[in-house]
Amino acid sequence: MAFTTFLRRFSCLGLLALPALSHAATPPAPHKAKLGKVLGADISFLPQLEARGVKFSDKGVKKDAIQILKDHHFNYIRLRIFNNPAADSGYSPGKGFCDLPHTLAMAQRVKQAGLKLLLDFHYSDTWADPQKQFKPAAWKALTGPALTQAVHDYTKEVLQALNAQGTPPDMVQVGNEINHGMIWPDGDVQKADSLTRFDTLAQLAEAGASAVRETTPNALVMMHIALGGQNLHSTTWLDRMIARKVQFDVIGESYYPKWHGTIADLQNNLTALAKKYPQDIVVVEYSERKREVNDIAFNLPGGKGKGSFIWEPLNTWESIFDKQGQANDLLLIYDEISRKYRVE
């Protein structure tokens, strides 16, 4: 999730103009590892909030924010990582929040708390989402096999660093909300030659996925699209990636009602995906309709629905904590959800 304009509501339109799938889609066998129930949160803003002096507390008791989430039965943390966020055009100019050193430090905290880790590669120096997937400045001159190799090598480097300190991720997102592609213009699938560009996108995605398998074989690979209530576009995208032999274990969907439809749309889409594909399914970003989203996310056919990640509950985006860092009653919803679905 990034701070985009209202145009993001049209995140599916690039698929509408595409011709029919040119070759049969045979789903790959899912990863041998099994994904358990997930009650997760993306808290990538935490170091920035702490740098501003925010202290977190629950019922008047000051605690580490990660411990507070654990106390309320969260079992997974999601962290985003940018290639060079400290760049002038990056996410965090001069400071580098969400770079590799910050990610290493946060991963240690997550693992020390006994929680699992989902690492979200944006493959950009700044926010990547359906409306923008800027190529990292260091890769500006790279195209074709050289760009594919860069994705592989960068992913491998990051994962090796996490492994070296004993904090390997349990799941890895190869790209963030990539239904319109990633690392534009090379992997932009909204163009007139979109089927050719799907070939490029698949090569880029598989390069990242192969680096995960090589370095962290127990980690699950997620493909993340922002089409929560849009089944036609979800299946078109997934079929095209599968037909191009991209190997992944988990389907991640974003769901924000103003861009992705109604709760009924979300349920219809995820139910259909669960029936069609062997992969498990996670709502990997959402904010509103917390109970309803989780009721869907934990109740899909064949046990495929594994849960959810709320986006930035520590920030004012969610208001689960106030501006001073004090938890409020919205956090109690997660106690209810964990009891209802026996999340451990």
C-alpha positions in Angstrom: 0.0 0.0 0.0 1.3 3.4 -0.9 -0.1 6.9 -0.8 -1.5 7.1 -4.3 -4.3 9.1 -6.0 -7.8 8.2 -6.7 -6.6 6.7 -9.9 -5.8 3.5 -8.1 -9.4 2.5 -8.2 -8.7 1.6 -11.8 -6.0 -0.8 -10.9 -7.6 -3.5 -13.0 -8.1 -1.6 -16.2 -4.8 -2.6 -17.8 -6.0 -6.2 -18.0 -9.2 -5.3 -19.8 -7.5 -4.5 -23.0 -5.3 -7.6 -23.1 -6.0 -10.4 -25.6 -6.9 -13.8 -24.5 -4.3 -16.0 -22.8 -2.1 -17.5 -25.5 -1.2 -20.8 -23.9 -2.8 -23.2 -21.4 -2.4 -22.4 -17.7 -1.3 -25.4 -15.6 -0.9 -24.5 -11.9 2.4 -25.5 -10.4 2.5 -27.8 -7.4 2.5 -25.8 -4.2 5.5 -25.5 -2.0 6.1 -28.4 0.4 6.0 -26.1 3.4 2.6 -25.4 4.9 1.3 -22.0 5.8 -0.5 -22.0 9.2 -3.1 -19.5 10.3 -1.9 -15.9 9.9 -2.9 -12.9 12.0 -0.4 -10.4 10.7 0.4 -6.7 10.6 2.7 -4.6 8.4 4.5 -2.3 10.9 7.3 -1.0 8.6 6.7 2.5 9.9 7.7 1.5 13.4 11.4 2.7 13.3 10.2 6.1 11.9 7.6 6.5 14.6 10.2 5.6 17.3 12.7 8.0 15.8 10.0 10.7 16.3 9.8 9.8 19.9 6.6 7.8 19.9 6.3 5.4 22.9 3.8 2.6 22.7 1.6 1.5 25.5 -1.3 -0.8 26.2 -3.7 -0.2 29.1 -1.3 2.4 30.4 1.7 0.1 30.4 4.6 1.0 28.1 5.8 -1.9 26.0 7.6 -2.6 22.8 5.0 -2.2 20.0 5.8 -5.7 18.7 5.2 -7.2 22.2 1.8 -5.4 22.3 0.8 -7.0 19.0 1.9 -10.4 20.3 -0.1 -9.9 23.4 -3.1 -9.5 21.2 -2.3 -12.7 19.3 -0.6 -11.4 16.2 1.7 -14.1 15.0 3.2 -12.6 11.8 4.9 -9.3 11.0 5.3 -7.9 7.4 8.2 -5.5 6.6 8.7 -3.7 3.3 12.2 -3.2 1.9 13.3 -0.7 -0.8 16.5 -0.9 -2.8 17.9 2.5 -1.9 15.4 4.5 0.1 18.0 7.1 1.1 18.3 8.4 -2.4 17.0 11.9 -3.2 14.1 10.3 -5.1 13.7 7.5 -2.6 11.2 6.7 0.1 13.3 8.1 2.9 15.9 10.6 1.5 19.0 10.9 3.6 17.7 8.5 6.3 17.1 5.2 4.6 14.2 3.8 6.6 13.2 0.4 5.2 16.7 -0.2 3.8 18.6 -3.4 4.5 20.2 -2.2 7.8 16.8 -1.2 9.2 15.3 -4.4 7.9 18.0 -6.5 9.6 17.4 -4.7 12.9 13.6 -5.1 12.7 13.9 -8.7 11.7 15.9 -9.3 14.9 13.2 -7.7 17.0 10.5 -9.8 15.2 12.2 -13.1 15.7 13.2 -12.3 19.3 9.5 -11.8 20.0 8.8 -15.2 18.6 6.8 -14.0 15.6 7.1 -15.0 12.0 8.3 -12.6 9.3 7.0 -11.8 5.8 9.5 -9.7 3.7 7.9 -7.5 1.1 10.3 -6.6 -1.8 9.2 -3.4 -3.6 12.1 -3.6 -6.1 12.2 0.2 -6.2 13.8 3.0 -4.2 10.3 4.2 -3.2 6.7 3.1 -3.1 5.7 0.4 -5.6 1.9 -0.1 -6.3 -0.4 -0.5 -9.3 0.1 3.2 -10.2 3.9 3.3 -10.0 6.7 0.8 -10.1 9.8 2.9 -10.5 12.9 1.1 -11.5 15.7 1.5 -8.9 18.2 4.2 -9.9 21.0 1.7 -9.7 19.3 -0.4 -12.3 18.3 2.4 -14.7 20.5 1.3 -17.5 19.7 -2.4 -17.1 17.3 -4.3 -19.4 16.7 -7.9 -20.5 18.8 -10.6 -18.9 20.9 -8.0 -17.0 17.8 -6.7 -15.3 16.6 -10.2 -14.5 20.0 -11.0 -13.0 19.9 -7.9 -10.9 16.6 -8.9 -9.4 17.9 -12.3 -8.6 21.2 -11.1 -7.1 19.7 -8.3 -5.1 17.0 -10.7 -3.6 19.7 -13.2 -2.9 21.9 -10.6 -1.2 19.2 -9.4 1.1 18.1 -12.9 2.1 21.7 -14.0 2.7 22.1 -11.1 5.1 19.0 -12.1 7.0 20.1 -15.7 7.1 23.5 -14.8 8.3 22.1 -13.1 11.5 19.7 -16.0 12.1 16.5 -14.2 11.1 15.4 -15.8 7.8 12.0 -14.7 6.6 9.2 -17.3 6.7 7.5 -15.9 3.6 8.7 -13.5 0.9 6.8 -11.3 -1.5 8.4 -11.0 -4.9 7.1 -7.5 -5.7 4.4 -5.3 -4.2 0.9 -5.1 -5.8 2.3 -6.2 -9.2 -1.0 -6.7 -11.1 0.2 -3.9 -13.4 3.7 -5.4 -13.4 6.9 -4.2 -11.7 10.1 -2.4 -12.5 8.6 -0.2 -15.2 8.9 0.2 -18.1 10.4 -3.3 -18.6 7.7 -5.2 -16.7 4.8 -2.8 -17.3 1.9 -5.0 -18.5 -0.4 -2.2 -19.3 1.1 -1.5 -22.7 -0.2 -2.5 -26.1 2.4 -5.3 -26.3 1.3 -6.5 -22.9 1.6 -10.2 -23.6 5.2 -9.8 -24.5 5.7 -7.7 -21.4 4.0 -10.5 -19.3 6.9 -12.6 -20.5 9.3 -10.0 -19.1 7.3 -9.7 -15.9 7.3 -13.5 -15.4 11.1 -13.6 -15.9 11.6 -10.9 -13.3 9.2 -12.5 -10.8 10.7 -16.0 -11.3 14.2 -14.5 -10.8 13.2 -13.2 -7.4 11.4 -16.5 -6.5 14.4 -18.6 -7.6 16.6 -16.5 -5.3 14.3 -17.3 -2.4 14.4 -21.0 -3.2 18.2 -21.0 -3.4 18.9 -19.1 -0.2 15.9 -19.7 2.0 14.3 -23.0 0.8 11.8 -23.2 3.8 10.4 -19.7 3.0 7.1 -19.5 1.1 6.9 -17.3 -2.0 4.0 -15.0 -2.4 2.7 -13.2 -5.5 0.9 -10.0 -4.4 -1.8 -8.3 -6.5 -4.2 -5.5 -5.6 -7.4 -7.0 -7.0 -9.2 -8.1 -3.9 -12.8 -8.0 -5.3 -12.0 -8.4 -9.0 -12.1 -12.1 -10.0 -11.8 -11.8 -13.8 -8.6 -9.7 -13.5 -7.2 -11.8 -10.7 -7.6 -15.0 -12.6 -6.3 -13.5 -15.9 -3.2 -12.3 -14.1 -2.6 -15.6 -12.3 -3.2 -17.7 -15.3 -0.7 -15.7 -17.3 2.0 -16.0 -14.6 1.4 -19.7 -14.1 1.4 -20.4 -17.9 4.9 -18.8 -17.9 6.1 -21.2 -15.2 6.4 -18.8 -12.3 6.6 -20.9 -9.2 4.9 -19.5 -6.0 3.1 -20.8 -3.0 0.8 -18.1 -1.7 -1.6 -15.7 -3.5 -1.7 -12.3 -1.7 -4.5 -9.9 -2.4 -4.9 -6.3 -1.2 -8.4 -5.2 -0.3 -9.5 -1.6 0.1 -13.2 -1.1 -0.6 -12.8 2.2 -2.4 -10.6 0.5 -5.0 -11.4 -3.2 -4.8 -15.2 -3.6 -4.5 -17.6 -4.7 -1.8 -17.2 -7.3 0.9 -19.3 -9.6 -1.3 -16.9 -9.0 -4.1 -14.0 -10.0 -1.9 -15.7 -13.1 -0.8 -16.7 -14.1 -4.4 -13.2 -13.5 -5.7 -11.3 -15.3 -3.0 -13.8 -18.2 -3.0 -13.3 -18.7 -6.7 -9.5 -18.5 -6.4 -9.5 -21.1 -3.6 -11.5 -23.4 -5.8 -9.3 -22.9 -8.9 -5.7 -22.8 -7.6 -3.6 -25.0 -5.3 -2.0 -22.1 -3.6 -3.0 -20.8 -0.2 -4.6 -17.3 0.0 -3.9 -14.3 2.3 -5.4 -10.9 2.4 -2.0 -9.3 2.7 -3.3 -5.7 3.0 -6.5 -4.2 4.3 -7.7 -1.6 6.7 -11.5 -1.3 6.9 -14.2 -3.9 7.7 -11.8 -5.8 10.0 -14.2 -8.5 11.2 -15.7 -9.1 7.8 -12.4 -9.3 6.0 -11.1 -11.8 8.5 -14.3 -13.8 8.4 -13.6 -14.3 4.7 -9.9 -14.7 4.9 -10.2 -17.6 7.4 -13.2 -19.3 5.7 -12.3 -20.3 2.1 -12.9 -23.6 0.5 -10.4 -26.4 1.0 -8.8 -24.6 4.0 -7.0 -22.3 1.5 -7.8 -19.1 3.4 -4.9 -18.6 5.8 -5.6 -15.1 7.2 -4.6 -11.5 6.9 -2.1 -8.7 7.4 -3.5 -5.4 8.6 -1.7 -2.4 7.0 0.2 -0.2 9.5 -1.9 -0.5 12.6 0.7 1.5 14.6 0.2 4.6 12.4 -2.7 7.1 12.3 -3.8 5.3 9.1 -5.5 2.8 11.4 -6.0 4.6 14.7 -5.6 1.3 16.6 -3.0 3.4 18.5 -3.4 7.1 19.0 -0.8 9.7 18.1 0.9 9.2 21.5 1.2 5.4 20.9 -1.6 4.4 23.3 -3.5 1.3 22.2 -7.3 1.6 22.1 -10.3 -0.7 21.9 -9.9 -1.4 18.2 -7.0 -3.7 19.1 -9.4 -5.9 21.0 -11.0 -6.9 17.8 -7.9 -9.1 17.2 -8.4 -10.9 20.5 -11.8 -11.8 19.2 -10.5 -12.9 15.8 -7.8 -15.0 17.3 -10.2 -16.8 19.6 -12.7 -17.3 16.8 -10.2 -18.9 14.4 -7.8 -20.4 16.9 -4.8 -18.5 15.7 -1.7 -19.5 17.6 
